[in-house]
Amino acid sequence: MNLYHIQSNVQGVNRLASFLEDNYIGIAWSGTGDLEQTPPELWKEQLIQHYRLDETELANILATLHTFANLMQDGDYVLISDDEWTYVGDIGDYYYDDSAGTEEDLICHRRGVTWLGRIPLAELNDKVQALQNDSSILAKFEYSISQAQLDRGLAISVASEAANSPSTGVDEATIQTALHVLREALHSEEEELRIRAAAAILQYAKQ
């Protein structure tokens, strides 16, 4: 299980709100076509045909496409951020959506995301802050995901969301019971279990 950070500015447009509302992440260069249907050896040819790129740009884009389509896996985690928050998501499968066209400013290369919660930027540890400050379009966390310590921030986010949401439709006793279960789950030795427990309670509290 890996952790990635993806830039939310795509072709000069901030897509963060769309990523969060429509539950996906995406990258540009739609002119390559569906990366699952186009053999990797043809990606370079398609990029040269559709975009003006120097050799360095071409190499970087090919690496980004490979990471997004092939190295990322269902169940990995992704971070996106704004000026105050980092949003944590559980990544789904790759898909190509050209329903609106394939112009350069459109995002056709996509992965579905289940957003688990948000963490104040100030509460990220140094390793995760370094990941967020990476200028690459798509950057991989080079440590064990347990060293990201995301479960601690998500626990705070979950508790805050549950306590301050007046329209959840869940009675206070149930919320408190769920939060108790969450706190117990956060003591699990499995990082994935801790994160998923936090996400499950947050999603339940939002209903």
N, C-alpha and C positions, 0 to 999 in steps of 0.2 A: 504494500500500500504506500503510495507516494503523495506528496503535497506539492502543488504548483501555485504560482502567482501569475495572473494574466492581466495585461493592461486593458482598461476599459475604454480608453481612447482609441478608436479605430478610424483610420483615415481622417484624423482631425476632428472627429465627432465623439463626444462622450456618450458611451452606450450603457453606462452603469444602471440607469433607471430601467432601461429595456431588459438588460440581463436579469435584474432582480424581479421585475414584474412578469416577464415571460418565461422565467426559469430556464435560462440557457446561458452559455458563453459562446463566443465566436471570434473568428479571425477573418481577415480580408483575403484578397486574391481569388475571388470566385471564378475567374476565368480558367482556372485549371480543370473545372468540372468536379464531379464527385470523386473524392480521393479514394474511395473504396472501389470505384469502378474503373478509374484511370490507373494503369500500372505506374509505380513510382519512377520508372525510367523515363516516362513521358512527362513527368511534372515539369522538369527543366524546360523542355521544348514548349510546353503550354505557357509557362511564365515568360519566356523570351518572346513568344508570339503576341502576348497580350499586354506586356508591360515593358517600360524602358528601365532596365536595371543594370548596374555595373556588376562586376564579378563578386564583389563582397556582399552587395545586397542580395544577389541571387543565392549565394551560399547560405546566408542567414535565413532567407525565406524558406528555402528547401528544408533546412534544419527545423524551422518552426512548424512547417506543414507535417513533417515526419513525427515530431513530438505530439502534435495535436491529434493526428489521425491514428498513429500507431503505438506510440509509447504510453500516452495517457490510457488508463483503463477504467472501466466501470467500477466504481467503488473507491477510486482515488479521491483526493480532496483538492479544492481550489480556493484561492483567496482573491477577492477584488476589493478595492478600497476607494474611499473618498477622503475628504480632508479631516474627517473625525473618526470614521469607523472602518473596520475591516470586516467583510462579510465572508462567512465560511460556507462552502457548498460541497455536497456529495455529487461527484461527477457521474453522468450516465454515458450512454453510447454515442459515438460519432454519427451525425447524419448531415445530408446536404439538402438545403432548402433554397431552391431557386424560384419559388412561387412568385416572388416580386421582381424577378429579373436577376441578372448577373453583373450589373454595373459595378464599377470599382468601389462605390460608396455603400454597397449592400453587403450584408454578411450572410453568406451561404454555407460556409463551413461552420458547423455548430455541434455542440454537445449539450444534452439536457443536463440540468442541475437541480438538485433539491437543496434549497438554501436552509441551512441548519440554525443560523443565528448570526449575531454580529458582536464584535469585540471592540472596545475603544482602542484607538491606535496606541495610546499611552500605556496600555496594559500588555502590549506584545513584548515578548522577550527580544534580546538583541539579535538572535539568529533569525527570527521571523521578520524583524524590522529590516535586516539586511536583504532578505528575500524580496520584501516589498520595494526596497529602494533600487533593486536591479532594473536597469533600463531596458532589458530585453522584453520583447512582446510577451514571451512565455518563458518563465524561469522555474526551474525545479529546485525544491528544497533538498540540499545535499546532505542532510542529516537524517537520522531516524525520526519518524514523525512524532514519536514520544517527546523528543526534544523541543518540539514546537509548543508544547503545553497549551494547546488550544482548548482542551476540555475545561481548564480553569476559567478562562474567559467566557466560554459558552455557558458555564454554570451561573456566572454572574448575570449574563444576558438573559438567560431563561428565567431566573428568579425575578429579575426586574420586569420583564415582559408580562409574566403571569400576575405579579402583584399590581401592576399599573394598568391592566387592560380591563375596562369596565364592561365590555360587551362580549366577553368570551362565551357566555352561556354555560359556564361551568361554575358550580357553587364553590364557595371558599373552602369548605372542608375537603372537597375533591382535589382542588388545586394544591392545598397544603399536603395532602396525602401523596399526590404525584411528586411534589417537590421533595418529600421525604425519600421516596423511591429513587429519585434522581440523585440525591445526595449519597445514598447507599451505593448506587451504581457507579458513582464517580470514584469509589474506592477500589473498583475492579482493577486487576492487573493488566487488563486488555485495553489499550488506548482506543481502539475502534468501538468497543462496547461503551466506554465512557462518553465518547462523542455522540454515538447514536442514541444513547439514553437521553442526553441533553436535548438532542434534536426532537426526539419523540415527544417529550413533555412540552417543548415550546410549540410544536405544531398542534398538539392537543389543546393547549391553553388558548391558541388563536382561533379555534373553531367557534 
